[in-house]
Amino acid sequence: MYGDDFTVLGAEEQLDWFRKRIKPRYEVEFKARLGVEEQDDRSVFLLNRTIQWDANGISYEADQRHMEIILRDLGLSEQTNTTPIPYIRQTVEQVESPGPELERGAATMYRAIVARGNYLSQDRSHIRYAVKELSRSMSQPTEGDLNRLKRLGNIQWDTLGWSSILVHNLELSFRGLGGHRLCRVSQDQAIN
């Protein structure tokens, strides 16, 4: 059996129990135990993400190499004119006349960049819709699709450095039709 990069959530006793039970049966490497205790680690690099625990909670950030590779493969630089909007819907004319299909090498590059964008979109919701729409053309990408992909490359890449934060022990106040309610968010519930 082969498994890769398991992440386990639990109290200290539960984590100790899991470690004790799995180690005799499998060859295991333990990378880190994040937590608030003095002996706990504060950060770990896992699944190409940097995960950190601090006073605000747990934050994670996608590997910046992916955005650098997208820029390189599209022939763009960080000094290129940027846009805050990664995708604009196609017009009826663009849908009806998408332009010529990309040659084999360019189509392969298109697919690789979109796949990389798909990986990044797991953590960066502001590119998720654009990547989903670009993925629709992966079987037969056209010149128009490549131009839309370049728009994704022209987004403000510095925003990709933002970390997603999982906040623990936070109190939120909600007002709605049912009146005022206080909601306590526990340590294992995520807020993006």
N, C-alpha and C positions, 0 to 999 in steps of 0.2 A: 504494500500500500504506500502511496506517495501523496502527501498533502503539502500545501505550501501556504505559508503566512496565515496562520490561525490567529484570530484576535479574540480574547476572552474577557468578559466583563463580570466582576463579582467582588465580594468582600474579601479581605485578606485570607481568611480561613478557607474560603471556597477556591481561591486561586492556588493556595498551597496544596489543597486536596487534589485539584486538577493536575498540577505539576507532578505530584507524587504518583498519581495513578497512570499518567501517560508515559512518563520517563522509562519505566521498566519494559514497556511493550514496543516503543518506537524510538528511533534515533531522533532526538529533539534538540533544537538550539533555541534557547530563550533569549530574545533580544533585549527586552526591557519590561519593567513593571512601572507604569505611570501611576502617580498618586501624590498625596499631600504629605505622607510621612517622610521623615528625614532620609530613610534608606531607599525610598522610591526614586525612580528616574524622573526627570522633568521633560525629556524629549526622546524621540526615536524616529528613524527613517524607515517607513514601512509602505510597501506597494507604491513606491515612487512618490510618497507624500511625507512631508515633515510634520510630525504630530508633537505638539507641545502641551504641557500642563502648567498653568500658572494661576495666579490669584483670580483671574477672570473666568477660568474654566479651561476647556480643552480646545485648542485651535489646530487646524490642519491646513496645509497649503500644497497645491499640486507642484510637481517638479517643473521649474522654470525652463528646463532644457526643451520641453515640448514646444513652447511658444517660439523659442529661438530657432528650432528646426523648421517650424512652419514659415517663419519669416525668411529664412535662408532658402528654402525650397521654392518659395514664391518669388524670390529675387527682390525682396523688400528689406528695408532696414527700419530700425526704431525711429529714424528721423523722417520717414515717409509721412506725408500728410495723413492725419488720422481722422477717424469718424467715431462717434459714440454709438452708432447704430450698425450692428454687424450684418444686417440683411434687410433688403427691401424686396417685397413681393414682386413677382414677375407680372408684367402687363399681359393682356390677352394676346397682343401681337408677339411678345417674346415666347409665350407658350406655344402659339401656333407655328412660329418660325424660329426654332431654337438655335439655328446656325449649324455649321458643320460639326461632325463628331471630332473629338480629339484624336490625334494619332496615338498609336499604341503606347509609346513611352510617356507622352503627356497624360494619357488616361490613367496609366499606372501611378504617376506622380499625384494626380488628382485624388485617386482613391486612397493613397497613403496619407495625404494631408488631411483629408476628411476623416479618416480613421483616427488620426492623432487628435483632431479637433473633437471627435466623439469622446475620446478618453478624457480630454480636458473638460468637456461639458458636464461631466459628472460632478465636478466641483465648482464650475463657473456657470451659473444659471443664465447669465446675460448672453452667452453664446449658444445655449442649448437649442433654441428654435432655429437659428441659422444653420447649425450643423445638421439638425434633423432634415431641414429642407434640402441642403446640399447632398445629404445621403440618398435622397430619392433618385439622384442621377448617377449613382455609382456604376450601374451596369453599362451605361452608354453616355458618358459625359460629353458635353458640347463646349464650343468656344464661349457661349453665354454662361454656362455653368462655371467655367474657369474664371470668368470675369466676376461672377458673384462670389466665388471662393477668394479672389483677391480682395474683395471688400471685407471679408472676414479677416484677412491678413492686415487690413488697414485699420482695424479697431484700435482703441487706446489700450495697448498691451500692458501699460503700467497697472491697469485695473486688474489684470490677471494675477498680480502679486498679492491681492487681498486674501486674507485668511478667512476661512469659515470658522465660526466659533460655536462650540457646544457649551452653553452656559449652565452652571449648576447652582442649585439653591437660589433661584430667582423668583421673586414674587411679581406677578403681572396682574394688572387690573383691567377687566374687560367691561364695557358697557354695551348693551344691546337691547333687543326687544324684551328680553326677560328681566331687565333691570341690571343692577350692579352686582357683579360677582367677583370674588377674589380667587385666583387660581394659583396654586403653588406648583412650580415646575420642579420635578425631582431631578436628581443628578444624572439619570440615564435618559432623559428626554432631550431631544436636540432642538435648537432654535437656530435657523440660518438667517 
